[in-house]
Amino acid sequence: MPKMKKLALLPLLLLSLAAHADEREWHPYKKLVEDLRLDKFYALPAIERDKINLYLTVKPTNKNIKPSEVVLTVVQGGERHPLPALSPEYRLALVPNPKWMTDDTKILTSLPKEEKSAAGWDATVPLPDGLQWNYNAVMGSVGQMNQAIKKMAGALSMFAPSTKTVTFKFNHRAQLKVGGTVYNTDAQNRVKLKPDNALLKENPLMIASERPYEAELDSE
């Protein structure tokens, strides 16, 4: 199971994809949004999710399928609305559209019907500009994500998993200094950190030798 998938509030949806030549339904729009609790996330006050970027992920079981081959289109009545192209990580930002939260709104897809795809979500931290950030602005995202997960889960909150770390991903070997401690990237050019309560109170600077291309919230 992929990393952030462990944070999904419900079991992953294994969904059939339809042939490009004869485009078919992939999933009802409203059900997808509600099953993944995307509507609950965006219903939170902005201040309760300002340290989080949430993405829908659509990852084919067949690893040979490229993101560009997964084309999703929302259809409501006679109107067609292409969704944004998937990123290299098979992600797209999906802010629920109230106009599409109806039982007759469908999401169509472009791949062969025999292919399966796991729908879930990933979360990243919107890093402030530059190479220096206040600790709370970045590492405070873990606590904020956990509070969001509980509210998204509602009555099922006791079963909801939790976010534990922020993984900083770099294009090259790099260093990340937190207060007086320097962290070097691992073999994958990454630095994984758990939030420290003392540092959350002190709120020191975090200083990167180069800007990471992503800071991902993770369950491990």
C-alpha positions in Angstrom: 0.0 0.0 0.0 1.5 3.4 -1.0 2.6 5.7 1.8 -0.1 8.3 2.2 -2.7 5.7 1.3 -2.3 4.5 4.9 -3.9 7.7 6.0 -7.1 7.2 3.9 -10.1 7.3 6.1 -11.8 4.5 4.2 -10.5 1.4 2.3 -9.1 2.3 -1.1 -11.6 2.2 -3.9 -10.5 -0.3 -6.6 -12.3 1.1 -9.6 -12.6 -0.1 -13.2 -11.4 2.3 -15.8 -13.1 2.6 -19.2 -11.8 2.5 -22.8 -10.7 5.7 -24.4 -12.5 4.9 -27.6 -15.8 4.3 -25.8 -15.4 6.5 -22.6 -17.3 5.0 -19.7 -18.2 5.9 -16.1 -15.3 5.7 -13.6 -17.2 6.8 -10.5 -20.0 9.1 -9.4 -18.6 12.5 -8.5 -20.6 13.0 -5.3 -19.8 9.5 -4.0 -16.0 9.9 -4.7 -15.9 13.2 -2.9 -17.9 11.9 0.1 -16.1 8.5 0.3 -12.7 10.3 0.5 -14.2 13.0 2.8 -12.9 15.7 0.6 -16.1 17.7 1.3 -15.4 17.5 5.0 -11.8 18.7 4.6 -12.8 21.8 2.5 -15.7 22.5 4.9 -13.1 23.2 7.7 -12.3 26.9 8.3 -9.3 28.0 6.2 -7.2 28.6 9.4 -7.6 24.9 10.3 -6.1 23.7 6.9 -3.7 26.5 5.9 -0.6 24.2 6.5 -2.0 21.5 4.2 -2.4 20.9 0.5 -4.7 17.9 -0.1 -4.7 16.0 -3.4 -6.9 13.3 -4.9 -4.7 10.4 -6.1 -5.6 8.1 -8.9 -3.0 5.3 -9.2 -3.5 2.5 -11.7 -2.6 -1.0 -10.4 -0.6 -1.4 -13.6 2.6 0.5 -12.9 3.3 0.9 -16.7 0.4 3.3 -17.1 1.7 6.9 -17.1 -0.2 9.7 -15.4 -0.8 11.3 -18.8 -2.8 8.3 -19.9 -5.3 8.8 -17.1 -7.7 11.4 -18.4 -10.7 12.2 -16.2 -13.8 14.1 -17.3 -16.8 15.3 -15.2 -20.1 14.9 -17.1 -23.3 16.5 -15.9 -26.2 16.3 -18.3 -24.8 17.4 -21.7 -21.9 19.3 -20.2 -18.3 17.9 -20.1 -15.7 19.4 -17.8 -12.1 17.9 -18.1 -10.4 17.6 -14.7 -6.8 18.8 -14.4 -4.1 16.5 -15.7 -2.5 14.2 -13.2 0.9 15.2 -11.8 3.9 12.9 -12.1 2.8 11.6 -8.6 -0.7 10.7 -10.0 -2.3 13.6 -8.1 -4.7 16.4 -8.9 -6.2 19.1 -6.7 -10.0 18.4 -6.4 -11.9 21.1 -4.5 -15.5 19.9 -4.5 -17.8 21.8 -6.8 -21.2 22.2 -5.2 -22.9 22.3 -8.6 -21.6 18.8 -9.2 -22.6 17.2 -5.9 -25.6 15.6 -7.5 -26.5 11.9 -8.2 -26.4 12.4 -11.9 -22.8 13.8 -12.1 -20.3 11.2 -13.3 -16.6 11.0 -13.7 -15.5 9.4 -16.9 -12.0 8.0 -17.6 -9.9 7.0 -20.6 -8.2 3.7 -19.9 -9.1 0.1 -20.8 -11.9 -1.2 -18.7 -9.7 -4.2 -17.5 -7.4 -1.8 -15.7 -8.0 -1.0 -12.0 -7.1 2.1 -10.1 -6.8 3.0 -6.5 -8.4 6.3 -5.5 -7.1 8.0 -2.3 -5.4 11.2 -1.2 -2.0 12.6 -0.5 -1.2 15.7 1.6 1.8 18.0 1.4 2.9 21.1 3.2 2.8 24.5 1.4 6.3 25.6 2.2 6.8 29.3 2.7 9.0 31.0 0.1 12.8 30.9 0.3 15.1 28.6 2.2 14.3 29.6 5.7 11.0 28.9 7.5 9.7 29.1 11.1 9.4 25.6 12.6 5.8 26.0 13.5 4.8 27.0 10.0 6.1 23.7 8.6 6.1 21.1 11.3 2.8 22.4 12.8 1.2 20.8 9.7 1.4 17.3 11.4 -0.8 18.3 14.3 -3.1 20.3 12.0 -3.5 17.3 9.6 -4.3 15.0 12.5 -7.0 17.4 13.8 -8.4 17.6 10.2 -8.5 13.8 9.9 -10.5 13.5 13.1 -13.0 16.0 11.9 -13.2 14.4 8.4 -13.8 11.0 10.0 -16.5 12.2 12.3 -18.0 9.3 14.3 -15.3 7.1 13.0 -12.5 9.3 14.4 -11.4 6.7 16.9 -10.4 4.5 14.0 -8.8 7.2 12.0 -5.0 6.8 11.3 -2.6 9.7 12.1 0.1 11.7 10.4 3.5 11.3 12.0 6.2 12.9 9.8 7.1 15.5 7.2 9.3 14.2 4.4 11.4 16.8 2.7 12.3 15.8 -0.8 15.3 17.3 -2.6 16.6 16.9 -6.2 20.2 16.5 -4.9 22.1 15.8 -1.7 21.2 18.6 0.8 21.1 19.6 4.4 18.3 20.9 6.6 19.2 22.8 9.7 16.7 23.0 12.6 18.0 25.2 15.4 21.4 23.9 16.2 20.9 20.4 14.5 21.8 19.6 10.9 20.1 16.8 9.1 21.7 15.3 5.9 19.6 13.8 3.2 19.4 10.0 2.9 20.2 7.9 -0.2 16.9 9.1 -1.8 17.8 12.8 -1.2 15.2 13.0 1.6 15.0 14.2 5.2 12.2 12.8 7.3 11.3 14.6 10.6 8.8 14.1 13.4 7.5 17.3 15.1 9.2 18.0 18.5 7.0 19.5 21.2 9.9 21.5 22.6 10.8 22.9 19.2 7.1 23.8 18.5 7.3 26.0 21.6 10.7 27.5 20.7 9.8 27.9 17.0 13.4 28.1 15.7 14.3 28.7 12.1 14.6 25.8 9.6 17.3 26.5 7.0 17.6 24.4 3.9 20.8 24.3 1.8 18.5 24.1 -1.3 14.8 24.3 -1.7 13.0 20.9 -1.5 10.7 20.2 -4.4 8.1 18.9 -1.9 7.4 18.4 1.8 5.0 15.4 2.1 2.9 14.5 5.2 3.2 10.8 6.0 2.0 8.2 8.4 5.4 6.7 9.1 
